[in-house]
Amino acid sequence: MKGKPKKLLLGGLVLMEVVSAVLAWRDLGWRTDDQVRGNKKTWRVFIVLNPGNSFAYWIFGRVRSPLT
């Protein structure tokens, strides 16, 4: 029983990373080149290499539009 909570935690983290990666790909598809820092293809490769890299996209990859 000792390993079950660890497996649940690991499963939850993996699920969170996969969902974040899918949402990052979706967001990249919707954004124009001007709304993304760097090349969109580079971000896609970066996210595929490690789904955890999608968090870097959410923090650094998107250009925020000024509030109007």
Secondary structure, 3 states (H helix, E strand, C coil): CCCHHHHHHHHHHHHHHHHHHHHHHHHHHHCCHHHECCCHHHHHHHHHHCHHHHHHHHHHHECCCCCC
